[in-house]
Amino acid sequence: MSGLLIMGAIVLVVGGVGWAWGIYALTRNSRRYAVLIPVGLPMSTTINLLVKAPLIMGVAAITGVPATLTAATPLGMILFLWLVSPFTEEAIKLVPLVIPGFRKRVLVDPNAALWSGLAVGVGYGLGEAAYLAYNLSAAPEFRDLPWYLFTAFFFERQLTLFVHGVLAAISYSGFQRGGRWRWAGYLGAAGLHGLTNAGAVLTRVGLLPAGIATVWLIAIVFALSLLLDRLRKRTGVPQPVDVLYQRG
């Protein structure tokens, strides 16, 4: 078995168990939110195969420009490849809101919006890690390498789980506030997603060293952690919703 597939499995186990426990603890032992993590698992594969891949191939066919990021890629194609992921990926994370019961719970409770979005986003990130590990494992340069050489993949994916979770929490919180905040939440999440990806894009086109791109991602994670804390304080302290009765 490819070492990258093994590391992908480690990412799923460590990230899934760790975030399930973390969300359970942060929501004061509520089981309502951590169980939503699996909801996001198929989203990355779905959006990549059914939306992003056809869209990218279509644009490449129409323009005659290869859909790759290199120093020779025209600016228009760079911008398209940079923005297609943020706007499509943040959109699919909102799909569970079409379920009436789930949507109602999110609309009436800011805490439900925040933590439900975080859980779905983490699930998305886990699915993305599995999708990438599977697709990259067949590449000749990765196929025969042992699993322990992919520690960078492990740590980068753990940071990305957090990013996807916070971005979805922003979208869901905006949806809960209603009105113009719904668009503000989605566009804000997509914009921050684009900002997160900017370091990697600039590295691919030769404008930024890989080491700086890593520092860029860490800085984004730090900023998003402050934003998540602000959202958490705005919604108040979550109550343990699984308790049916409490003595006064």
N, C-alpha and C positions, 0 to 999 in steps of 0.2 A: 504493500500500500504506500502511496505517495506520502512523504513526510508532511507536505502541506495539508493533506486531508486529515492527518492525525492532529496537526496543530489546529486546524479548523474545528475539529471535534472538541479539543481542549477549550477553545474560545467559547464554544456553545455551552459546555458544561459549567465552566468557571463564570462566564458572564451571565448565563441564565440563572444559575443557583444564587450567585452573588446579588444580582439585581432583584430577584424575587424576594430574597431575605431583606434586602435594603428597603424596598418599597413597603414590605410588610411592617418593618420596624418604624419607618418614617411616618406611616399612616396609623400609628398606634395600634398595631396588631390587627388591622383590617385585612381580611382575605379578599376583599372585593376587587382590589386593583392589581395585585400581583398576578392573579389568574388571567389577566388580559394580555400578558406578554405573548402567549402563543398566537393571539389574533394577528399580530404584526409579522409573524414568521414568513408567510408566503408572499408578502407584499413586494419585496425586492425582486424576486424572480419574476413575479407577474408584471411589474412595471418595466423591467428590463427587456423581457421577451416580447411582450404584447404592445408596448408603447415606445420605449426609448429606441430599441433596435430598429423597428420599422421607420420611425421618424428620422433617425440619423441616416439610415441607408437611403431614405427618400430624398433628404436634403442633399446628400452627397451625389446622388444620381442626377438631380435637377441642376445642381451647380457645377458638376464635374470636378469637384474638389474632394480629395480623399479625406475621410473622416478620421484623421489622426492629428495628434498634437505634437508638432515638431517646430523647430525654429523656422522652417520654411512654410508653415501653415498660414494661409491668409487670415487677416484679422477678423473678418466676418465669420469664418468657420471656427476660429478660436472662441469668439464670443458665444456662438451658438452651442458649442460643446461644453462651454463653461456653465451656461445657464439652463441647459435642458434638464440636467439632473435636479437642481433645486426646485424648479417649478413642478416637475412631474412627481418627484418623490414626496414632496410635502403635500401634494394633492391626494395621493393614494392613501396617505396616513389618515386622512379625514373620512375615508369611505365607511368605516364602521358607524359613523353618525347617521347613515341612512336607516339603521335599525331603530324603529320608533322607541322602544323601551330604553335603549342605550342613550339615544339622543335626548330623551326627556330627563334622564338622570343627570346628564352633563349640563343641560340647560338650567336646571333648578339649583345646582350645587357647585359653587366655584371650586371646592376641593375635589369633587368628582371629575371636573374638567381637567384640573391640573394633573392629578395622579393617573387618571385614565389615559390622558395624552402621553404622559411619561412612560407608562407601561407599554402602550402600543408602539411608541417610538423605539424603545429598547428592543421590543420584539422585531421591529423592522431591521434594526442594526444587527441582530443575531442572524436573521435570514440573509442579510447582505453578506455577512462574514462567511456563511455556508456557501452562498452563490459564488463569491470570489474564490474561495478555497477550491471548490470543485472545478471551476473554469481555468484557474491558473495552474492547477496541479498537473495538467497534461502538457504544459509548455516544456520544451526540451531543457531549458535552463533550470527548471524547478523539479522535474520529474524524479530524479534520482537522489535528491538531497535528503538527508535525515531530518526528522521533525524538529530537533533542537536548534537547527539553524534558522528557524522561522520565528524566533522570539520577537523580532521587530514587528512581524505581522500580528503576533499576540497582543503586544502593548498598543499598537496603533488601532487595532480593532476595539480594545477595551475603551480607549478614549472616544472612538467613534460611536460606541453604544451610548455613551453619555450625551454626545452631541445630538444624535438622532432623538433621544428621549426628551431632551430639553426643547428642541425645535418643535416637536409634536405637542409638548405641553404648552408652548406659546400659542400655537394654532388653536388648540382646544380651549384655552383660556379666552382667546379672542372670540371664538364661536359662542362661548357661554355668555359673554358680555353683550352680544347681539349688535344689530345695526352695523355701522361702519367698522366696528371693532372686529367683525368677522373677516372682512377683507384685510384689515390692518394686521390681524394675527397671522393669517396665511402669508401675506406678502412680507411681513416681518420675518417669519420663519424661513421663507424662501430666500430673502436677502441675506440673512445670517448664514444660511446654508451655502450660498454663493461665496460669501466672505470666507467661510471655512475652507472651501475648495480652491480658493484663489492661490494659496501657497503651492498646492500640487500642480495646478495649471501652469503657473509661472515657472515651476521647475521643469515641467515637460517641454516648454518652449525655450528653455535655456536662459531665462531671465533671473532665476533665483537658484542658489545652491540648495541641494537636498537637505543639508543640515538646517538651514534657515527655515525651510518649509516645515520641518519638525517642530522648531521653536514656535513658528506661526500657529500650528495646531494646538500646542500646549497653551499658548496665550489665549486662543479662542476658547478653549475648555475652561480656563480660569475666568474669563469674562462671562461665559454662560453659567458658570457656577454661581457667580454673583447675581445674575439675572434670575436664576431659579430660586435663589434664596429670597429675592425681592418678591417674586410671585407667591412663594410659600407664605411669606409674612402678610401679603395682601389678602390672601384667602383665609387666613386665620389657622388655628390649630385644628387638624382633622380629628373628628370623633370616631371612636371604634364602632362602626356601623353594624358589626356582626353581633353585638350584644343586644339582645331583645329586651332586656329589662335591667335597670340599675336601681339600687336603693338610693333614696335621697340622703 
